[in-house]
Amino acid sequence: MPAPRMRRVAFVAVLSLKGQLALVADELPGGHPQWVLPSGSVRAAEPYREAAARVLRDVVGALPVREGAVEGCRWAQVPAPMGRSRREAHVYIFHLAAAGDPPEHLPSKRVTRWAEPEQWQELCTRCDLPNVDVLLTGYLEGWIPDGRITLES
């Protein structure tokens, strides 16, 4: 029996100092763009943190950022939904270090937009990361402890 398929994904949540979240348009053909957290697949022997750093560089380029002390984790589901591979995802939080309004356009090759906290639940749901909006809100408000937090559905 073959081993179950599994996909590992690193997400980055880039926040402005005003608490706005950077989202990118998905790359699905046709229709209106869906706004999602920037993400990338984790390579075979690559740690999640290195994959997140790679995704972050693609999004913000050389803009100065500081890393948050919270990591959200969505562990692979067992069993996987029929016809789908298992997926494990980690979310790393970063802040733009520059004061003032966030730049209108990030260096990302993808179209970006800034979302206010009241838009997070709707927009982040499309990432298939349950409660990521709660994670980000708790992080900004200071009631989520530092460290690794499990995202449950």
Disulfide bonds with the S-S distance in Angstrom:
none
